Amino acid sequence: MAVLAWLLIPFIAAVAAGLWGSWANRTRRTRGDGPELDGYARFREAMEKSRTGAPGA
């Protein structure tokens, strides 16, 4: 009986982890790449400005 208890502990922990994971992910909304791509575009524009406006370039 003690062996069964020791085998149930990891099983119960895995079930609890799965339940917690699904609960924690319930409010997460999928975001597209829009904000990241906008930030990258602003970064590229800033780098182009700094390269073309540098003295002696």
Phi, psi and omega in degrees: 000326180294325179295320179297321178296319180291332177280332180285332182300309178293326179296315179294322178296321179293319178295317179296320179295321177295318177296317180295319179298318179290325178290319181292332183267002187290331183258000182284126179259144178282133178248144176280188179272005184306303182299322180292320179291325176296317178296321179294322179296319178296321178297315180296319178298318180295321179291323177295319179296317182290328181283320182280335182265005182284136179289139178081011181269000000 
